[in-house]
Amino acid sequence: ETDEIPVSARIVSLADIYDALRSKRSYKPGLTHKQTRRIILDGDDRFDPRCHLDPKLLDIFAENHDGMAEIWDSLSG
C-alpha cells in the first residue's frame, strides 16, 4: 500500500525519476522538460506512472511541473 511509504520517500522517488530522465548519461542523452513531463504523466514502454508513483503526487506534479523545471535549470546550469 502506498500509504505505508512515507510521503518524503514518495516525493524523492518522483524527483529521482525526473533527474534520471533529464540527466545526460554515457548511454543516453538527457531529455527535455517537455519529454520528461510526458513520460512521468503518461508513461512509456519502460515506465507506468500508475504503478510506480503516488497518484496524488502525479496530480501535484501535473499542476506544478514548471517549478520542477525551474529547480532543475537553477541546479544544473
N, C-alpha and C positions, 0 to 999 in steps of 0.2 A: 504494500500500500504506500502511495506517495506521501501520505501524511506522516509516516514513520521516519522519513528522511527530513532532517532539519531544513528549514527554508533557506538558510545560508548556504547549505550544500547544493540545493537546487539552483540557486542563483549562480553559484560558482560553476556549476555544470553548464549552464547556458552561456556564461561568459567564456568558458573554456572552448566550447564548440565555436562560438563566434571568432575567437582568437585563432583557433586552428584553421578555420576556413579562410580568414583574411591573411594569415601569415604565409609568406613565401617559404618553401622548403626546397631541399635539393631535388626532390622528386615531383614537385608541383609548383605552379605559380600561385601567388596569393590572389584571392578573389576580391572583387569589388564589394562595396557595402550592399549594393543592389542584388548582386548574385547571392551573397551570404544571407541577406534578409529572406530572399525567396526560398533558399534551402531550409533555413530554420523554420519558416512558417509553413511551407508546403512539402518539404522533404524532397528526396531524390532517390535514385536507385540504391543508395547506401544507407540512407537515414530516414526514419519515420518519426517526425516530431511527436506524434501522439503516443508513441511507445517510449520515447527517450526523455521527454521534457514535461514538466508540470503544465497542464493546460492553462492555469491561471497566469503563470509566468509568460506563456506564449501570448496571451491576450495583452499583458502589460508590455511585452516587447513589441508587439504589433503597433501599439499606440505610441511608443516612445523610442522606436528604433533609431531615429535621428540622433538622439542623445548618445546612443552607443557608438555611432559613427564619430561623433564629436570627441568622445573619450578616446577612441582608437586613434584618430588623427592627432590628438594632442600628445599621446604617448609614443606613437610610432614615428613621428616626424622629427 
